[in-house]
């Protein structure tokens, strides 16, 4: 099977995975903070889903379940879902810290099910609490939030930049940077109209499904093979407790990454609710995105287990789907932070809007490439912001008195 070797992996990934006998050390305190943040986040999510289970949530642009699922899935994930697994399975198979279960269960645990509970807490907050307390209108909270959005948005582009050489053989540096610049430009153009978000979400979801079918058909992988591979997912659920606290520095990287995404995804997808209740939302977040993730990883794990060579045209297909994912993620987040900062087309005009946001995002992508800037730092900022919001909610708890009423309709603007 043609997996990428250590010498050809992006440097930041080689170090994180330990493929080059390199260990990146995190302070134990960071792992303790991360574990505490996860436990508090998940406990709060369960409490809110049960305590306010009769509240109905309505967004400013209500969507049906299919549209909401597509928007959530494609906005809440990025190109790493497409490009990471085949390089990670061999590592999880041989590294001792992951020996408690199989590589497919590890991969799914880093991307599916439990971690989506992070998004529930933030979407509930922006549906129910923020309209009453308006904490994200406090200048320093708004500033921190928008810095996080922009930095995380650029990290998506950086991942794409880092992985292009693994899927497009002999791509030149000029072509590599040029393609990323063009994708960022396309995302900025798309962010000028909210209608494009739904179109891109549907396209991402559909092409992702076609990619799965293509991988299965190309190598005569039947439903039985898919189910046989998918049985390994049971290793995740039987070891669920081990995914709450980071098992390795690389696991910590994933968890910090999820925290970095959590506030902005909650803020964005909250506008697309169409009368859903909190408990229904929590269940939907845990299950609906995890189904296509589980299928996708099961197909790739079959390729890994059977040592099937990934054909060149399939690699290109993965790049195309990865581009659509990048477009969708950058589109959603660019629109979000531009509205938060009032740097919209209406205020700036189309030429300045496009040039300004393209320059900002592509410049930050280069910062990730050529400086020590890391997504883990952004995740820690988000955890600190979580703590501040908890304190502010407690201080202004009188503003939440009406939440004790049942069947309250919440309209998100």
VOGU-3710 file (C-alpha; in Angstrom, 3 decimals, decimal comma):
1> xxxxxxxxxx> 0,000/0,000/0,000  1,372/3,444/-0,912  1,218/5,437/2,280  3,116/8,677/2,688  6,499/8,197/4,386  7,894/10,361/7,143  10,132/12,237/4,750  7,194/13,375/2,626  4,708/14,236/5,346  4,322/17,924/6,247
11> xxxxxxxxxx> 6,878/18,677/8,975  4,301/19,651/11,592  2,463/16,354/11,063  5,608/14,232/11,153  6,553/15,725/14,488  3,097/15,405/15,977  2,712/11,789/14,920  6,169/10,829/16,105  7,028/9,337/12,716  10,533/10,823/12,786
21> xxxxxxxxxx> 11,400/9,805/16,338  10,466/13,295/17,497  8,294/13,999/20,510  6,654/17,352/20,988  6,188/17,919/24,710  3,158/19,603/26,151  3,112/20,704/29,748  1,092/18,285/31,881  -0,913/21,321/32,996  -2,211/21,770/29,439
31> xxxxxxxxxx> -3,550/18,204/29,430  -5,180/18,740/32,825  -6,845/21,945/31,622  -7,993/20,210/28,448  -9,498/17,259/30,342  -11,293/19,543/32,779  -12,657/21,640/29,910  -13,993/18,542/28,130  -15,687/17,189/31,251  -17,298/20,536/32,073
41> xxxxxxxxxx> -18,415/21,053/28,464  -20,015/17,619/28,143  -21,642/17,786/31,584  -23,081/21,227/30,807  -24,391/19,999/27,458  -26,248/17,082/29,056  -27,665/19,337/31,776  -28,949/21,934/29,310  -30,436/19,350/26,943  -32,444/17,782/29,778
51> xxxxxxxxxx> -33,265/20,914/31,773  -34,576/22,926/28,817  -35,836/20,071/26,688  -39,146/21,823/25,898  -37,643/24,984/24,428  -37,962/25,298/20,659  -35,125/26,872/18,735  -35,665/28,918/15,586  -32,941/30,535/13,530  -33,064/33,627/11,361
61> xxxxxxxxxx> -32,911/31,401/8,256  -34,744/28,178/9,246  -33,849/25,135/7,164  -35,208/21,631/6,840  -33,382/18,724/8,466  -31,522/17,731/5,292  -30,220/21,249/4,690  -29,321/21,714/8,354  -27,431/18,384/8,417  -25,502/19,231/5,250
71> xxxxxxxxxx> -24,593/22,701/6,548  -23,567/21,314/9,927  -21,501/18,482/8,480  -19,627/20,487/5,887  -19,165/23,608/8,005  -18,157/21,668/11,118  -15,432/19,668/9,357  -12,582/20,466/7,034  -10,118/18,969/4,596  -8,419/16,899/7,313
81> xxxxxxxxxx> -11,364/14,486/7,252  -10,458/13,613/3,660  -6,683/13,652/3,786  -5,636/12,502/7,257  -6,923/8,932/7,804  -4,754/6,946/5,382  -1,598/8,489/6,859  -2,791/7,988/10,438  -3,986/4,360/10,416  -0,428/2,901/10,243
91> xxxxxxxxxx> 0,685/5,114/13,120  -2,229/4,137/15,344  -1,524/0,481/14,519  2,057/0,537/15,749  2,215/3,250/18,448  1,866/1,813/21,980  -0,436/4,525/23,436  -3,126/3,556/20,916  -2,875/-0,158/21,624  -6,063/-0,259/23,706
101> xxxxxxxxxx> -8,146/-0,548/20,520  -7,873/-0,687/16,718  -6,846/2,183/14,371  -10,362/2,688/12,974  -11,788/3,198/16,463  -9,015/5,682/17,253  -9,619/7,640/14,036  -13,369/7,746/14,624  -12,828/8,819/18,227  -10,788/11,779/17,056
111> xxxxxxxxxx> -13,489/12,902/14,587  -16,904/11,542/15,568  -19,655/11,248/18,131  -18,579/12,593/21,527  -16,607/15,588/20,274  -19,696/16,909/18,505  -21,098/17,619/21,956  -18,812/20,673/21,944  -20,957/22,130/19,183  -24,180/21,551/21,098
121> xxxxxxxxxx> -23,072/23,750/23,982  -22,157/26,661/21,732  -25,217/26,395/19,486  -27,493/26,329/22,554  -25,659/29,333/23,943  -26,107/31,411/20,787  -29,746/30,358/20,483  -30,860/30,892/24,053  -28,367/32,762/26,197  -26,583/35,247/23,937
131> xxxxxxxxxx> -29,819/36,996/22,801  -30,523/37,766/26,485  -27,096/38,505/27,915  -25,270/39,716/24,762  -21,905/38,743/26,216  -20,284/38,543/22,784  -21,010/42,238/22,336  -18,537/43,037/25,124  -15,543/44,458/23,268  -12,858/42,125/24,598
141> xxxxxxxxxx> -15,040/39,019/24,191  -15,884/40,038/20,627  -12,209/40,726/19,879  -11,044/37,343/21,212  -13,856/35,534/19,374  -13,046/37,100/16,027  -9,317/36,500/16,382  -10,120/32,827/17,014  -12,432/32,648/13,991  -9,915/34,203/11,623
151> xxxxxxxxxx> -6,978/32,126/12,917  -8,924/28,857/12,753  -10,272/29,734/9,330  -6,714/30,179/8,071  -5,650/26,867/9,635  -8,079/25,089/7,306  -6,272/26,611/4,353  -2,918/25,690/5,866  -3,945/22,027/6,141  -4,872/22,018/2,475
161> xxxxxxxxxx> -1,567/23,647/1,558  0,358/21,084/3,624  -1,290/18,033/2,081  -1,386/18,936/-1,592  2,014/17,313/-2,362  0,728/14,015/-0,960  -2,149/13,819/-3,444  -0,868/15,728/-6,494  2,460/14,161/-7,447  5,294/16,541/-8,375
171> xxxxxxxxxx> 3,205/19,676/-7,870  5,489/22,692/-8,064  5,632/25,246/-5,215  4,197/27,915/-7,519  1,242/25,706/-8,466  0,748/24,648/-4,856  0,556/28,161/-3,452  -1,358/29,368/-6,487  -4,048/26,711/-6,042  -4,466/27,540/-2,362
181> xxxxxxxxxx> -4,658/31,254/-3,181  -7,344/30,529/-5,788  -9,361/28,406/-3,355  -9,243/31,163/-0,729  -10,344/33,677/-3,351  -13,251/31,421/-4,344  -14,317/31,105/-0,710  -14,242/34,873/-0,195  -16,304/35,389/-3,351  -18,785/32,766/-2,176
191> xxxxxxxxxx> -19,109/34,444/1,234  -20,653/37,528/-0,395  -24,080/35,842/-0,574  -25,625/33,574/2,099  -27,349/31,512/-0,608  -24,010/30,064/-1,635  -23,584/28,452/1,791  -26,474/26,028/1,234  -25,418/25,310/-2,343  -21,852/24,558/-1,283
201> xxxxxxxxxx> -23,074/22,436/1,623  -25,280/20,325/-0,650  -22,440/20,010/-3,174  -19,932/19,009/-0,478  -22,256/16,404/0,966  -23,165/14,965/-2,453  -19,570/14,805/-3,701  -18,473/13,233/-0,422  -21,058/10,495/-0,952  -19,926/9,991/-4,539
211> xxxxxxxxxx> -16,325/9,720/-3,381  -17,272/6,958/-0,942  -19,122/5,065/-3,684  -16,200/5,496/-6,075  -13,758/4,008/-3,588  -16,069/1,069/-2,986  -16,886/0,378/-6,648  -13,304/0,724/-7,872  -12,113/-2,171/-5,719  -15,314/-4,242/-5,639
221> xxxxxxxxxx> -15,922/-3,448/-1,983  -19,382/-4,731/-1,146  -21,719/-4,033/1,748  -20,358/-7,093/3,532  -16,825/-5,706/3,334  -18,070/-2,349/4,600  -19,840/-3,951/7,557  -16,824/-6,132/8,347  -14,591/-3,087/8,407  -17,154/-1,044/10,343
231> xxxxxxxxxx> -17,331/-3,621/13,123  -14,051/-2,199/14,364  -15,931/0,946/15,403  -17,125/-0,975/18,438  -13,661/-0,440/19,879  -14,476/3,246/20,217  -17,706/2,823/22,148  -16,246/0,177/24,461  -13,390/2,572/25,301  -15,365/5,815/25,299
241> xxxxxxxxxx> -13,833/6,996/28,578  -10,350/7,023/27,036  -11,378/9,695/24,517  -12,375/12,236/27,158  -8,803/12,830/28,291  -5,900/13,129/25,805  -4,016/9,866/25,414  -1,105/11,461/23,545  0,105/14,883/22,480  -1,429/14,232/19,075
251> xxxxxxxxxx> -4,789/13,405/20,641  -4,469/16,698/22,528  -3,879/18,441/19,191  -7,206/17,097/17,918  -9,086/18,137/21,055  -7,632/21,645/21,016  -8,603/21,789/17,344  -12,214/20,895/18,172  -12,323/23,589/20,835  -10,932/26,105/18,353
261> xxxxxxxxxx> -13,844/25,343/16,016  -16,589/25,102/18,621  -17,634/28,698/19,306  -17,708/29,841/15,705  -19,554/26,754/14,455  -22,199/27,193/17,149  -22,532/30,846/16,241  -22,882/30,049/12,543  -25,220/27,036/12,486  -27,562/28,516/15,116
271> xxxxxxxxxx> -29,180/30,633/12,410  -30,405/27,556/10,486  -32,591/25,925/13,173  -36,208/25,268/12,251  -38,069/24,470/15,474  -35,787/21,831/16,982  -35,664/21,135/20,736  -32,372/21,017/22,688  -32,449/17,290/23,420  -33,252/16,573/19,774
281> xxxxxxxxxx> -30,385/18,844/18,767  -27,912/17,058/21,046  -28,919/13,656/19,685  -28,763/14,964/16,109  -25,299/16,419/16,648  -23,959/13,209/18,128  -25,452/10,857/15,547  -26,129/12,516/12,183  -22,584/13,725/11,343  -21,072/10,548/12,819
291> xxxxxxxxxx> -22,841/8,268/10,322  -21,092/9,531/7,139  -17,823/9,848/9,090  -18,107/6,198/10,204  -18,848/5,018/6,648  -15,984/7,033/5,169  -13,452/5,817/7,723  -14,652/2,218/7,356  -14,052/2,365/3,605  -10,577/3,829/4,076
301> xxxxxxxxxx> -9,772/1,297/6,796  -10,669/-1,488/4,366  -8,098/-0,023/1,954  -5,566/0,040/4,777  -6,307/-3,479/6,039  -6,263/-5,055/2,575  -3,191/-3,038/1,491  -5,034/-1,703/-1,541  -3,132/0,869/-3,582  -5,002/4,142/-3,922
311> xxxxxxxxxx> -5,272/4,843/-7,651  -4,071/8,197/-8,969  -7,481/9,339/-10,163  -8,934/8,565/-6,715  -6,255/10,741/-5,146  -7,290/13,556/-7,480  -10,940/12,956/-6,571  -10,007/13,304/-2,903  -8,291/16,600/-3,676  -11,413/17,869/-5,482
321> xxxxxxxxxx> -13,665/16,964/-2,561  -11,084/18,463/-0,207  -11,230/21,718/-2,183  -15,020/21,812/-1,844  -14,693/21,223/1,909  -12,162/24,041/2,168  -14,404/26,356/0,146  -17,369/25,550/2,350  -15,493/26,013/5,635  -13,787/29,241/4,599
331> xxxxxxxxxx> -17,018/30,571/3,110  -18,961/30,018/6,339  -16,304/31,411/8,641  -15,439/34,396/6,450  -19,072/35,392/6,396  -19,286/34,971/10,168  -16,304/37,093/11,182  -16,981/39,712/8,487  -20,488/40,219/9,915  -19,176/40,270/13,473
341> xxxxxxxxxx> -16,632/42,968/12,597  -18,965/44,802/10,210  -16,479/44,255/7,385  -19,245/43,369/4,954  -19,747/43,961/1,242  -22,330/46,624/2,071  -19,849/48,601/4,120  -16,615/48,020/2,192  -17,854/47,528/-1,346  -17,203/44,386/-3,369
351> xxxxxxxxxx> -13,582/45,051/-4,533  -12,265/46,041/-1,087  -14,188/43,216/0,617  -12,687/40,589/-1,674  -9,136/41,981/-1,630  -9,119/42,606/2,136  -10,443/39,223/3,253  -8,405/37,309/0,687  -5,213/39,074/1,791  -5,965/38,499/5,476
361> xxxxxxxxxx> -6,692/34,764/5,144  -3,906/33,937/2,697  -1,459/35,925/4,808  -2,399/33,932/7,907  -2,029/30,670/5,990  1,541/31,708/5,233  2,060/32,511/8,923  1,116/28,928/9,816  3,532/27,734/7,143  6,534/29,869/8,061
371> xxxxxxxxxx> 6,143/30,639/11,801  5,610/28,517/14,965  1,910/29,500/15,080  -0,149/26,456/16,154  -3,839/25,606/16,367  -3,240/24,357/19,923  -2,647/27,940/21,013  -5,970/28,962/19,496  -7,716/26,077/21,262  -6,299/27,199/24,611
381> xxxxxxxxxx> -7,575/30,731/23,974  -11,049/29,277/23,344  -10,937/27,286/26,586  -10,001/30,476/28,445  -12,882/32,250/26,704  -15,233/29,451/27,817  -14,152/30,075/31,414  -14,793/33,810/31,102  -18,253/33,213/29,640  -19,158/30,849/32,496
391> xxxxxxxxxx> -18,166/33,554/34,999  -20,068/36,276/33,116  -23,190/34,101/32,901  -23,080/33,548/36,659  -22,670/37,275/37,287  -25,610/38,127/35,006  -27,766/35,110/35,816  -30,763/37,308/36,651  -31,139/37,894/32,911  -31,950/34,202/32,425
401> xxxxxxxxxx> -34,973/34,042/34,724  -37,424/33,400/31,886  -35,647/30,219/30,893  -37,500/28,456/33,677  -40,641/28,695/31,548  -41,473/25,768/29,285  -42,299/25,761/25,581  -40,453/29,022/25,092  -39,686/29,838/21,484  -36,258/31,304/20,853
411> xxx> -35,620/33,228/17,654  -31,978/33,540/16,681  -31,031/36,613/14,696
//
